[in-house]
Amino acid sequence: MGLVSKLHFFENVAPQKLLELEKDAKLKRYGASEILAYEEDDLQRVFFLMSGEVKFYKVDRFDNEVFLYTLKNEALITNIGSLHCDAISCYSNIEFIAPSEVLSLDLGLFKQIVKSDNALLINLVNLLAEQKQMMECTVNMGMIYDVTARVAKMLHDHLELYNGLKKTEVSYRLNIQPATLSRVLAKFLRKGVIEERNHQTVVLAPQELAKYFKEGV
């Protein structure tokens, strides 16, 4: 089985249809903190994350990183805006946050194969829709939610992820200062909404927690 055939994206495609893609496919390993692409780069290849994790972020006018989202495992890293374009424009920086393996494919060949198969078109639309949803959630978090609501939503919706991260990583992902995160957590502890058990945060009152981002309390 070739590299391309291993991708879930192509699992129902006849092997002979992928021969040209297989010939050009390249697998590359990256270390944590390495950059795949910078904002506004134009790419001629399509990148799939085979293993590891990448983060997407922008840099504001004060040179501060603004975290957007992460992707893991078998994910389409590049955001293909249109199958009519000859290049993929990056709208954020892409950096590895864990040792990773990336499979890259020629953009022209990829478009040719996808346009010839309705199932692949649906796969691509679904992947791009997921990326768009993650981006919209990030924008909404920054524009609509205050810092208390951001912390509450992460604890309510992504508690396992929260408990797996260091507090500095949590504050980075929420685009708030570590001291601000500490103050919000202290507030939730005082109110009995959460508690700490064996160095893990436990949500005691999920409905109360939800009020902070559903009602803006």
N, C-alpha and C positions, 0 to 999 in steps of 0.2 A: 504493500500500500504506500503511495506517495505522500508527500507532505500535504498537498492540497486535499487529497481524499480523506485525511484525518480530521479536517475541519467539519464541525457539525453543520456549518453553513452549506456545504456541498454534498452532504451525505446521501441525498437521493438523486444525484446527477450521474449519468452514465460515465464510467471511467474514461472512455475514449474521447468524450467531450472535453475532458480536462487535460489532455495530453500537452497542449501548448502551454497552458498555465503551469503544469508540473515542470516543464523544461526550464522555465524562467524563474520558478519559485526560489526564494532565498531565505534561509533561516539564520538569524543572528541573535547572539546572546548579549544582554546588557546588564550592567551592574546598577545597584541603587545609586540615585542621584545623577545618572547619565540622562542626557536630553535626547529625545527622539526628534523633536521639531520645535522651532520657535514660532511665536505668533507672527502671522502674515507670511510664513514660508509657503512657497508653492511646491507641492509634492507631485511626482510623476508615478508614484507607486501606492498601492493599497496595503495597509498594515493591519494584520490580525495578531492579537496578543495570545500566544499559545499557553503561556504560564507566567505567573508573576503578577505585578500590579503597577499601574501607572496613575499619575495624578494630572489633572488639567487645571491650569491656573492662568490668570492674567496679572499684569503688573500695572499699578496705578501711577499717577503722575508724580507720586512721592517715592517711587521705586519699592512700594510695598506689594507683596504677593497677595492676590485675592483668590482664594481657593474656590474652585468650581465643583469638581466631583472626581471620583476615581473609577477605574474599571479593572476587573480581575479576569484571569483565566481566558477562556475563548471569547474574546470580545473584538469587535471591529474598532480599531483605535481612530482611524481617520474618518472625518465627517464628510461624506460625499454629498455635495450640494445638488449636483445634477449629473445625469449620465451623458449630457451633451457637452460637458466641460472637458478640456484636455489636461487640466491640472486640478489638484485639490488644494484649496486655500485653507490654511490653518487660522483659526480665530482665537486660539489660546496656545500657551506653551504646554508641551507634553513631556513630563519627566517621570522616570522610573523611581518607584519608592521601595522596590524589592528586586532581587535578581530575577530577570525575566528572559523569555524567549519570544522573538517576534518573527512571524512569517510575512514576507512582503511579496506582492504580486504586481506585475505590470498593469498599469491602470487601463490601457487600451484593451488588452486581452480580457481583463476582468469585466469591463463594460460589455464587451462583445458576448461573453458567455452569459452574463446576467440578463441582457436584453433578449437572448434567445430562449430563455426558460422562465415561464411564469412563476414557478415555485421559488426560484432564486429572486425574482423581482419582489415577491411577497416577503421573503426573508430579509432583503435589504431594506424595504420600507419599514418593517417591524424594528430592525436594529436602529435605524435612523430616528424612528419615532421615540424609542427608549432614550437615545441620547438627547433628543429635543426636550423630553419630559424632565430629565435630570437637570438640564440647563435652566429650564423654566422654574423648577423648584428652587434652584440656587438663587436666581434673580428675585423670586418672590420672597425668599428668606431674607435677602438683603434689603429689599425695598419696602416690604410690608411688615415683617416681624421686628419687634425690638429685641434686645439681647435676651431678656427673660423668656420671651416666646421661643426664640431659637433653641435655647438650652432645653426648655420644656418639651419641644417637639422631638429633639434628638433622644431624650430620655424616654419619651412615650413611644416613639416609632422605631428607634434603633438602639435599644438598650444593650443588646449583645455587642454591637459594634462599639458603643460607648465604653463598656467595661473592658473591651480588648485594647483600648487606646490609652496612652498616657494623657494626663490632663493638658499638657502643652499641645499634643496632637489634636485633642478635642477642640481647644480654643482656636487653633489654626483653621480647622475645618469649618468652624462656625464664624470665622473672621471676626473674632473678638479677642480682647486681651485676657491673658491667664488670670489676672487679678479680678477682672469682671466676672469670669466664669466662677471663681471661688466665691465671690459675693452672692451670685445667684444660687449656687449650690447650698451655701450656708442658709439662705432664705428658705429654700425648700426643706432643708433639714429642720429648721426651727418650726415650720408649719406642719411638720409630720407628713409631708408629701412623699419623701424618700427617706431611706436610712442606709447606713453603711454596715455590711456584714462581711467579715473576712476579706476586706479590701475590695469588695464589690458593691456597687450601688443597687439597691432594691427599691422598686417603685411601690409604695404602699397605697397611694390613692391616684390611680390613673385618670379617673374622671376629673379630679381637681387639677391635675397636671394639664389635661387637655384644655381646660378653660383658658389657660394663658395664651394659647395660639388659636383657639377656635373663637374665642369671644374677645380677645385682646385685653383681658383683665390685668 
